[in-house]
Amino acid sequence: MRYPMTKDMNMAELVARVEESGQRIAQALMKIRLAEDPRIDPAEPMCRQCQGKLRIQEHEQRRMLSTAIGEIEYLRAYGVCDRCGHTVAPLDEALGIPSFGPSVEVMQKISHAAVTARSFELAAEVLKEHSGIGLSAKQVRLNSEAEGERVAAVRAREVELFRKGGKIEGPSAVPALIVVTADGGRVQTRQEDDDGGCWKEDKVGAIYDANPHKDPAARDAEKYDGAKARTKTFAATMQPWEEFGWMLCVEAYKRGYVEAKEKLFISDGAQSLRTFRQDHFPEATFILDWYHAVEHLSGCSKAAFGEATDESVAWYKRMKTKLWMGDLDGVIGAIDKESNRVGKPQPKENSGSPRVILHRDIGYFSENREGMDYPRFRAEGWPIGSGVAEGAVKQFGMRLKGSEKFWNGFGFGLGAEEMLALCALHRSEDGRWQEYWRKRAQPSARHNSR
């Protein structure tokens, strides 16, 4: 009998046995490869920081490294540059091995699990089940947040360069139509505000290119396709709107915003977003999200005629048609008429009262007038919804939001900022996630081992 040790195993057990054997062989080969590398203890090592001489302090420092094929133990020289103080293991630096923590390919798996699972606990389970990486939820959190901090630091350097007028690399092909859209969400933290609340606002922005799809004769929004988003990329942060504006400017610039023939900014009518757009994207044509506009019409109809009454439904349908056909004066006039009928709101009246809703929405439609030229937008074939940004807020929220999730705050090193940066990198559809890890694994210096 040729297979006495495995004759009673099923297929799953046989595969597991072969994988285990293969991993042991791979580990043995890797140990041999590292032991034979001439850069393990170079004769005249150079410092990559200042090109000075690296003084070796330990010739056989032992390191245990977590890799995709398991734990690898190896010896390497470790030294310091007396000129600039840089400390490094020449072999690690030459092979692109991080100075601490697991290998890059393991960090990629950890980061992927951390942004796709609903929690760090679930991410740890996924890593154990699918990659055989045994980490606690805390270890997953610490590693992924450290990587998110690295991603955010790269972003911060790009923003600083952009604000100083430095050159940011743009796209190889300039899109005909570029769309900017943004929205805000809520993240629960352990930091209470002045009102005792713990929910802080996260900001999410999306940039995408699109091909216009002209349809001026569309009779209603449900039958209008408009331009569909093609490649979407994202930026997200817990920082104030002003700082977020610069982040999204950099992202837009990288996507070809400056050279694009047509530039659009789509959002709801919130004052924060209005200021955000005027400060950072003033040259873009503003489009008020259609679905937010009709939601306000629905609120007005209920405020004027009551919930689900025949008169309320009929009024809403008429106003929706007027708005779609471009009769904004008719819409504002109708709301003003009903506002006068129910009366002006009293001081400190509840924000949800019919009088407050109607009075407030006269201003809403008046102030956002420029963004509601829907006949023109249809004629141009432009999108009329901010669903890309709202969808991203929900997607990011699935990872960061939850009654049981309490982030330490909104500054660097406190969790939420780092995870948002990592989520934005992962969700972007231009291949930057793969490119980030490819660059991350590149040797950080070429060493002279004369």
C-alpha positions, -999 to 999 in steps of 0.1 A, spaced: 0 0 0 15 33 -11 -4 57 11 -7 41 46 -8 74 65 -36 90 44 -57 60 32 -86 68 56 -87 106 49 -114 124 29 -106 150 3 -108 179 27 -83 162 50 -60 153 21 -60 190 9 -52 202 44 -24 177 48 -9 188 14 -12 225 22 5 219 56 34 201 39 36 227 12 38 255 38 66 237 57 86 233 24 80 270 15 92 281 50 123 260 47 131 274 12 125 309 24 149 305 54 176 292 30 170 321 6 173 347 34 203 330 49 222 331 16 213 367 7 246 388 6 228 418 20 222 400 53 255 415 66 271 437 39 307 446 42 303 484 37 266 492 42 254 527 34 227 548 50 198 555 26 189 587 45 222 606 41 244 582 21 268 580 51 283 548 64 261 525 84 278 512 115 267 476 123 258 471 159 247 435 157 258 411 130 233 383 138 202 399 152 173 375 153 139 384 139 106 365 137 85 377 107 49 369 100 44 362 63 18 347 41 35 313 44 37 315 82 63 326 107 98 329 94 128 333 117 160 347 103 192 364 113 203 398 99 227 426 106 214 457 123 231 491 124 230 528 129 242 558 110 263 580 132 258 610 109 220 612 109 209 586 135 190 564 111 187 528 123 180 499 100 186 463 91 201 464 55 184 432 45 150 443 55 154 476 38 166 460 6 137 435 5 109 460 14 103 443 48 87 468 73 109 477 102 84 463 126 52 442 124 42 416 98 53 415 62 36 437 36 15 409 21 2 400 56 -6 437 63 -26 438 31 -47 408 42 -52 424 76 -62 458 62 -86 441 37 -103 422 64 -105 453 86 -123 474 60 -146 447 46 -158 431 78 -183 448 101 -159 448 131 -124 440 141 -137 408 158 -152 396 125 -121 406 107 -100 384 130 -123 355 123 -120 360 86 -82 361 87 -81 329 108 -106 310 86 -93 321 52 -56 329 57 -46 310 88 -35 343 104 -42 340 141 -46 376 155 -68 390 182 -93 417 174 -71 442 191 -41 432 170 -62 436 138 -73 470 150 -37 482 159 -23 469 126 -50 483 103 -52 516 121 -14 519 117 -17 513 80 -46 538 78 -24 564 95 2 557 68 -24 562 40 -37 594 57 -1 607 60 5 602 23 -28 621 16 -17 649 40 16 654 21 -3 656 -12 -27 682 2 2 703 16 20 701 -17 -12 711 -36 -18 741 -13 17 753 -19 12 752 -56 32 720 -61 26 696 -90 2 668 -85 1 640 -110 -31 640 -131 -47 614 -153 -33 601 -185 -66 608 -203 -88 638 -196 -125 630 -191 -151 650 -209 -173 652 -179 -162 651 -142 -185 650 -113 -178 660 -77 -203 650 -50 -201 650 -12 -222 643 18 -219 639 56 -226 610 79 -224 603 116 -198 583 136 -201 575 173 -171 585 195 -162 585 231 -158 623 230 -189 642 242 -197 676 227 -211 706 245 -246 691 244 -234 658 258 -236 640 224 -210 615 211 -219 615 174 -195 633 152 -198 641 115 -177 622 90 -174 637 55 -173 615 23 -166 628 -12 -166 610 -45 -152 619 -79 -163 602 -110 -161 605 -148 -192 600 -169 -205 600 -204 -235 624 -209 -268 607 -220 -290 635 -233 -328 630 -228 -345 663 -228 -379 647 -235 -380 625 -204 -413 631 -188 -403 623 -152 -372 615 -132 -380 577 -130 -376 575 -168 -345 597 -171 -311 579 -171 -287 607 -174 -249 601 -172 -239 570 -154 -209 570 -131 -179 552 -146 -148 551 -124 -154 563 -88 -127 574 -64 -132 586 -28 -119 608 0 -132 606 36 -123 622 69 -134 633 103 -117 667 99 -136 700 94 -152 708 61 -125 733 52 -97 706 55 -119 681 37 -123 706 8 -86 705 1 -86 667 2 -113 665 -23 -97 692 -45 -66 670 -47 -87 640 -56 -105 660 -82 -72 673 -97 -58 638 -99 -89 627 -118 -87 655 -144 -110 681 -130 -91 711 -142 -89 700 -178 -123 684 -180 -147 701 -205 -176 699 -181 -175 701 -143 -204 693 -120 -210 695 -83 -240 675 -70 -252 676 -34 -282 683 -12 -290 719 -2 -273 719 32 -256 752 41 -223 734 49 -222 719 15 -232 751 -2 -203 769 14 -180 739 7 -189 741 -30 -185 779 -33 -151 778 -16 -135 748 -33 -154 741 -66 -168 775 -76 -164 769 -114 -184 737 -113 -221 737 -124 -242 731 -93 -269 704 -94 -292 700 -64 -299 664 -58 -333 657 -73 -344 633 -47 -336 657 -19 -356 684 -37 -387 662 -41 -383 651 -5 -387 687 6 -418 689 -17 -432 659 1 -426 675 34 -444 707 23 -474 687 10 -478 670 44 -473 702 63 -499 720 42 -526 693 39 -518 665 63 -503 630 60 -516 609 30 -546 630 23 -559 632 -13 -552 669 -14 -517 663 -2 -510 637 -28 -524 658 -56 -505 689 -46 -472 669 -43 -477 655 -78 -484 689 -93 -454 705 -77 -431 676 -87 -441 681 -123 -436 719 -121 -401 713 -106 -392 688 -133 -403 711 -161 -384 740 -147 -413 761 -132 -394 769 -100 -413 802 -96 -445 783 -96 -432 759 -69 -420 787 -47 -452 806 -52 -473 776 -42 -453 769 -11 -455 806 -2 -493 805 -6 -497 776 17 -473 791 42 -494 823 43 -525 801 47 -513 782 78 -496 812 93 -461 823 102 -441 803 127 -439 816 162 -406 822 180 -390 790 193 -417 769 176 -409 732 171 -388 726 139 -412 699 128 -443 720 129 -462 727 95 -456 764 98 -419 761 103 -415 735 75 -433 756 49 -416 789 59 -382 772 59 -386 755 25 -395 788 8 -359 797 16 -346 762 6 -359 764 -29 -350 801 -33 -314 797 -21 -308 766 -43 -324 780 -74 -293 777 -95 -291 740 -89 -326 732 -100 -325 738 -137 -335 703 -144 -346 709 -181 -311 721 -189 -295 692 -170 -316 667 -190 -307 684 -223 -270 681 -214 -275 645 -203 -260 652 -169 -267 632 -137 -292 647 -112 -286 626 -81 -259 625 -54 -264 588 -48 -228 580 -53 -218 601 -23 -248 590 -2 -240 554 -11 -204 558 0 -216 573 33 -237 542 39 -209 519 28 -184 535 51 -210 537 78 -214 499 77 -178 497 88 -177 526 113 -212 532 124 -232 511 150 -246 514 184 -219 492 198 -190 510 180 -173 538 199 -143 553 183 -118 572 204 -122 605 185 -116 622 153 -79 631 154 -50 610 141 -42 580 162 -78 577 175 -92 552 150 -119 567 129 -97 590 108 -74 561 100 -102 537 91 -119 562 68 -86 568 49 -82 530 45 -119 526 34 -115 553 8 -84 537 -6 -101 503 -8 -134 516 -23 -118 536 -50 -122 519 -84 -91 530 -103 -68 502 -90 -51 524 -63 -56 497 -36 -35 472 -56 -10 500 -66 -6 511 -30 4 476 -19 27 471 -48 46 503 -39 44 494 -2 64 462 -9 91 479 -30 126 479 -16 131 513 2 167 516 -9 194 501 -30 223 491 -9 259 491 -17 274 457 -5 309 461 -18 
